[in-house]
Amino acid sequence: AEEAFGRALDMAPNDPAVLEASALSFALSGNFPSAVGLLRRVMDNPTAANDARRSLAKVYALSGQRQAALSLARGVMTPDEVKKLDFFYRLLPRFTPAEQAAALYFNRIPKDAVTRLSGDATN
């Protein structure tokens, strides 16, 4: 995936959607500094800054920094949206890599993953 996103970045180096997708790919592989760096480039674009902040919140949550993720989310989402995301942010680092990718790219969270991990998410 990183190779494909690398080619996409070569073709469209300033496209916010490409930058965000590439950043999530880096985050999924554990390369958080690269993910953050790409999203900072998107945040320089006023029309894409809020989407980049949402993605950055996901990156922080994936890295286990839930409070930082919630702080970012509060800046671009309603309190109700943030409250709903808190549970997701608690579970995201505990998902399998496939579950993480499905959650980040497709907003799909398998019910069995929630069931498996929900007891741990209250901590």
Summary of the structure (lengths in Angstrom):
residues: 123
radius of gyration: 14.2
end to end distance: 32.8
largest distance: 44.3
contacts: 360
relative contact order: 0.10
helix: 74%
strand: 0%
